[in-house]
């Protein structure tokens, strides 16, 4: 393995690390609780749950948001 190969692997590793960190940051993002409560009140818990699933939230994410926002 030459020096250029090591640079390529180092850069690839750094890019992968940044992608993982960015994904983790997005996964832990909690939306505004006032907005969540208003939408749940407007549409109901079942419709809000279905919307969240359809928009990429996992059941674990939804449970975390429900706990944090008290809905």
N, C-alpha and C positions, 0 to 999 in steps of 0.2 A: 504494500500500500504506500503510495507516494504522498507527498505533502498536499497536493491538490485534492486527492481523494479524501484525506482527512478533513479538509476545509468543507468539501461538499457534505460529508456526513455530519459535521458540526453544524452547518447551516440548516440541514434538514432536521436535525434534532432540536435546534432552537425554534424553528418554525412549528414543529409538532408541539413543543412545550407551550408556545404562545397560543396555539389553537386550543389546547386543553385548558389553559388558564382562562381564556375568553369564554369558552363553553361553561366552565364552572361558575364564572361570574354571572353569566346570563341565567343559569339554572337557579341561582340563589336570589335573583331579583324578585322582590315582592312589589306588586303593583300598589297603587294608592288605595288604601283601605276604604276611604270614603267613596271612591268610585265603585269598588267591588260591592260594598253594601248597597249602594244606590241601584246597581244593575241587578243584584239578587232580589231586592225589594220590587223592582219594576217587572222582572221576568220570572221570578221564582227560582228556587234552588235547583230543580231538575233541569230547567232550560239553561241556567248559568253553568251547571256542571257539564252539560252536553256541549255548550259553546267552548268551554275551557278545553275539553278533550279534543274537539275539532280543530282548535287553534294550537295544538302541540303541547299542552300541559299534561303531565303524567298524573295519575291518581295520587302519587306521593306529593307532587307539587301542589295539587289542589288541596290536599289535606293540610299541608304546611300553611298555605295561604288562608284557609278557613280558620285554622287555629290562631294565626297571627292577627287576623281581622275580626275574629269573633262572629263569623257567619256560619 
